Amino acid sequence: MLREIAFHSFYLPTITVMFALGYFLTLALNHILMVTGAYRHIWHPTLFRIALYIAISCALSLTIYH
């Protein structure tokens, strides 16, 4: 299992890369949900976005650390 990623002269934990990837996936999914109008049915969009980011980041990190 890959626990660290070498970036130039220092090591990054893999979880940092997973959080960044989760952020970009959340942005893409957020855009899709805005275009389709799904946010009209969500009570609190900001809380939903945060929960979506946490769920995606956790799912990505489970693929590495499981």
Secondary structure as the mmCIF struct_conf table of DSSP 4:
data_model
#
loop_
_struct_conf.conf_type_id
_struct_conf.id
_struct_conf.beg_label_comp_id
_struct_conf.beg_label_asym_id
_struct_conf.beg_label_seq_id
_struct_conf.end_label_comp_id
_struct_conf.end_label_asym_id
_struct_conf.end_label_seq_id
STRN STRN1 GLU A 4 PHE A 7
TURN_TY1_P TURN_TY1_P1 HIS A 8 SER A 9
STRN STRN2 PHE A 10 PRO A 13
HELX_RH_AL_P HELX_RH_AL_P1 THR A 14 THR A 36
TURN_TY1_P TURN_TY1_P2 GLY A 37 GLY A 37
HELX_RH_3T_P HELX_RH_3T_P1 ALA A 38 HIS A 41
BEND BEND1 TRP A 43 TRP A 43
HELX_RH_AL_P HELX_RH_AL_P2 PRO A 45 TYR A 65
#
